[in-house]
Amino acid sequence: MKKFTLLIAALLLVSFGAFGQEVDISAEVSGDASATFGFDLNNSTFGITNDASAELDITFISEETLTNSEDGVTGYIELTFEAVADTAGIALSASVDEAQVQFGPMVTLNIMGISKAVDYANLGQGIFPIFLLDMPKLNETTSVSNAVTGDKGEDGADDYGYELVLDLGAAAINFGFGTPQKEGDNTGNDFSLFAGVSLTAVENLTLDVGFNYETDTTDPSWGLGVEAGYDLGIVPLLVGFDFVEGGDWELGAGFALVLGEDMVVSPWEDDGEEYYTGLTVGFAVDQDSDIDLGAAFAYSVSMIDMVALFEMADMTDLGIGVDVSADLGVAMPYATFKYTDIASADTIGLTVGVELSVIPLTTFTLQYETADIENNNGVITFETAVAF
């Protein structure tokens, strides 16, 4: 406890020394411990896993920089310090979540690098593929991108670089310049350029245009993308188009029937993909006439949440997923079903479980899981967890 108190004192000292002015400090403490008993139905073996951890998250944000000045130049930086305690002791780490220079109310220079992760045809389709990772086919070759801020400047980032944003009210203009390796390692003098425009002048209409050029790639070195959307109320319309060096292209289009205001996060992956509450239907076609179809249905009624996803690539490969959970107060049953048929090889995955909360701060979870029910008998686990 003494070491933990000294750690907090040291963090407070660093915060005032670093900013040299009043800071807005927020802290969150969390911890958990669990014991999981597992039985493998394939080889009739069992075992127990114990796990424990505690976290202290402290975020320092300079109050002076939270408000962009109407004139002049001001900087903004957001730092997060994380202290993690486990059986090995206390480890302290720090990260910069956002850093930028504001030149008056209209011009922003982001200095956290540029990310090239936006595919305009996929945006137009409205549904990002999860089960069939190769759909749409053009994903592997398109170099169309969008310069956005993120946790950049570290090994593994998309690009090190700068992004300049001009906010004109009815439109925003982006310019990005980056290098695939950091200073000193970019021996080939490779670079990437991005230019994009986002228009919002017309009510309910959105339009994004982006151009990207890069030298360090085996894919096409340049690409042009356009994505547009029009909101008819409960029916948003989407369309996106990509054209890359060499003549390859892809068109994606889709629409949604919106039945609720909240977006629903995909239960199958960790990249934060979201679906409209309701039904979303989309398709994509490329220069080889390959056609990909997709549909998602997400809805929450009373105590039950459900997400269903359908994917078909080139009218042959198939992926279907259904995730259902119910909040009954002390009990939360859940089930996830996934079926894929790729190159005439089908796989059925199933997860069924129930989480019980009959004791404060304590949960008991009984679960059965198999990645391929036809060839794998699966594993049964029972977990006891205490968390705050």
N, C-alpha and C positions, 0 to 999 in steps of 0.2 A: 504494500500500500504506500509506503514511503517513496519508492521509486516512481510509482504512478503519479503521486502528488508533485514530485519534482519535475516530472515530464510535462505536466500541465503548466506549471510555472514557467518552464523553459519555453514552451510554445507561446505563451502570452508575451514573454519578453521579446521573442523573435518578431511577433506580429507588430508590436509598437515600434521596434527598431527598424523594421523593414519599410513600414509605411510612413513613419514620422508624423502621423496625424491620427485623428480618431478613426477607429475601425469598427465595423459591425460584425460581431463574432457570433456564430451559431455553432452549437455543439450537440452531438447525438451519441448516446452510449447504447450499445446493444451487445447481447451475448446469448450463446446457446450451447447446449450440451445434449448429445443424443447417444443412444445405444440401439443398434439395428441387428436383429437376428435374421439371417437369410438361409433358405433351404433351396438348393439347386435340384430341380426335378429331373435333370438329365443324368446326373451321376450320383444322386442321393447323398450329396455332401452338404454340410451346414457349417456356419461360422457366425461370429459376432464381431461387429465393428463399433468401436467407440470413437466419438469425435467431440471436440469442445473448442470454442473460440470466443473471443470478446473483442469488440471494436469501439474505438473512440474516434469519431469523425468531427473535426473542427474546421470550419470554413471561415476564412478571413476575407472580407470584402471591404475595400476602402469606401467609406460613405462619400468621400469627396468625388470619387470617380463614377458613382452610380448615376449621376445626372450629367448628361452631355451638355457642354456649354453652348450657348447660342453663337458665340464667336470665339476666335482664338483656337488654340490647340490643347487638347487634354488627353491623357492616357487612361486606360482602363485595364485592370488585370484582376483575375479571380484565381485565388490559390486555395487548394484543399490539402490539409494535413491529415493523415490517417495513422492512428496508432492501433496496431493489432496485437492482442495478447493471446498467447496459447501456451502449451506446455513447454515451449522452448524459450519463453520470455516475452519481452515487448519489442516489437519492430516498428520503427517510425518511417513513414514515406511521405513525400510531398509531390503534388502535381499542379500544373497550371492548366486550368480548365478553359480559360479564355483570355486573350490578350489582344488589344487593339489600340490604335491611335485615332482620335476623332478630330477632324479638321472642320470645325463648325458643325452645323446641324445636318449637312448633306453628304459629306465625304468621310468614309471610314477606311482605314488601312488595317486589315487583319494580318497578324504576324505569326499565326499558328500553323501556317502551311496551307496547301490546297488538297482537296479530296476529289477523286475522279470516280464516283460511285453511282452517278445517276444515268440511267438508260431511258431515253425519252420514249421509245416504243413500249417499253415495259410500263412506264407511267401511263401511256395512253391505253394500254390493255387494262390497267387498273388492278391487276393481280400479279404479284411477283411469284414465280415458281418456287416451290419448296421441295416437293417429292421428286419431280423430274427436273434435276438441276441443269439439264442441257436444253431446256425450252425457255424462251425461244432460241432457235439454233444460232442466231446472229450474236448472242451474248458473248461468245468466245472470240469474236473478231472485231466487234465495234469498238471504236475509241472515242465515241461521243461521251462527253463528261460535263460535270458541273463543278465550278470552283466554290466550295463552301468551307466554312471554318470547322475545326474539329480538334481532337487531341493529336496534333501533328508535331513534327520536330523530333520524333523518336524513331528508333530503328523499327522498320516494318510499316511506317506511315506511307500513304500513297505517294505523296510528293512533299518535299521541303519547299517552302516558298512563301509568297505574299499574295494577298488578294485585296484589290481595291474596289470598293463599292460606292457608287454614286446614287444616292436616293433623291430622285426627282419628283417624288410624290406619286404621280400617275405611272411612273416607270422606275425601274432600278437597273443600273448597268454594272456588270461585273467584269473585272479584268484580273486574270490570274497568271502568275509566272512562277514556275517551280523547277526543281531538279530532283531526279530520282535518288540521288545519294547526297549526303551532307557535304559541306565544305571540306575539302581535303581528300574526299573519297571519290568525287565525281571526275575521275581521270579522263573520261571520254567526252567531257563537256556537254553531256546530254541535258536536255531541258524540255519543258512542256509549256504551252501557252493556251490560255482559255479566254474567250470573250463571250459574254452572254447578256441578254436583255430580257427582263420580265415586265410585262405590261399589265396594268390593272385599271386603266382609265375607264373602261366600259364596265358598267355594273353587271355582276354575275359572270363576267368573262375573264378568263386568265389565259395568258399566252407567254410561253417561254421559248427562246431561241438560243442555242448554244453552239459554238464552234471550238474545236480543240485540235491542237497540233502537238505531236510529241516525237522525239527523235530516238528515244531508248525503247524500242518495241519491235517485236516480230509481227505484230498485227498492222493493219493499215495505220499510216502515220497521221492521218487527219480524218475528222468526221464532223458532220453537221447534223444537228437534231432540232426538232420542233415539237412542242407539246402544247395542246390547247384544251381548255375545259369550259363548259358552259353549264351553269346551275339553273335548272328549271324548277327549283324548289325541292320536291322529293325525288327528282330524277336528274342527277348530274350526268352530263355527257362528257366523254373523254376521247382524245385522239392523240397519237404520237407517231413521229416518223423519224427514222435515222437513215442517213446516207453517208457511206464511208469511201475512202480511197479504193479504187479498183472497181467501183460500180455496184458493190453490194448494198442492199437496202432492206429495210424492214418497216412495216406499218402495223401499228397496234391501235385498236379501238375498243371501247367498252362503254357500258352505262351501268347505273346503279338505281335500285328502287330503295330509297332510304326510309327506314321505319323507326328511326330513333336518332337523337342528336349525338350520342357518344360513339367514338371510334372503338373498335375491338382489336386488341393486340393478338397476333397469331400465337396459338399455344404450341406450335411445332418448332419454332426456331427462336434465336435470341437476338436477331437484328432489329427488332422493333417494328416489323411489318404490321400494318393495320388494315382493317377492312371496315367498310361502312356497316352500321347496324342495319341489316336488311339483306338484299340480294344484289350481288355484283356479277356481271357477265361480261367477258371480253374475249377477243381473239387477236392473233398476230399472224401475218403472212410475210414471207421474204421473197427475194429474187428467184429462188428455186421453186416457188409455189408451195413450200412447206407451210402447213397451216397448224397453228397451235390454238387450243381452246382452253378456257378457264372459267370457273364459276365459284363463288364463295357465298355462303349464307351464314350470317352471324346474328344472333338474337338473344335477348335476355327477357324472360317473362317470369314474374313473381320471384321464386327462389332458384330458378333453373337458368343456366347459361349454356349456350350451344354454339359451336362453330363447325361448319361443314365445308370442305374444300374439294373441288374437282379439277383435275388437270388432264389434258390430252395433248401429246406432242406428235406432230406430223400425222395425225389421225391414226396412230398405231399404239404408242406407249401411253399407259394409263396410270393415273395416281388418284386415289380417293382417301380422304381422311375425315373422321368425325370425332369431335371432342365435346363431352357433355359433363357438367358438374352441377350439383345441387347443394345449396346451403340450407340445412335443416336446423341450424342452431348449434346443438351439441355434436351433430354429425354432418360430414360433408362427403357423400359418395361421389366418385368420379370415374369416368371411363374414356379411353382413347383407342380408336380403331384406325388402322392405316393399311391400305391395300395398294400395292404397286405391281404393274405388269409391264416390264421392260424387256424388249427383245424376246418375247414369249416366255419369260421366266417370271412367275408371279410370287409375291411375298405378302404374307398377312401378319401384321403386328398388332398386339393387343395389350393394353394396360387397364386393369380394373382395381380399384381400391376404395377405402373409406378412411377418413380422418376423423377422430373423435376428440372432442375438447370438453371433457367432463370435470377436469381439475384446472384451476387457474394457472396460467402460464405453462401448461403441460398439454401435449398432444400425443395421441397414440394413432399410428397409421399402419393398417394392414393392406398389403398390396401384392398383386400378381402381375408379372410382366414377362412378355416374350417378344422378341424381334421378328420371329418367323414361326408362327404357331404350327405350321405343317412339318417343320424340321427341327424345332427347338421346343422342349417341354416347358421352358421358362423357369422363373425364380419367384419364390414366395418370400416376402420380407415382412417383418414386424418391427416398427420403430417406435421408441419412446424418446420424446424430445422435450426439453425444458428451454424456453426462450423468453427474453424480455426486450 
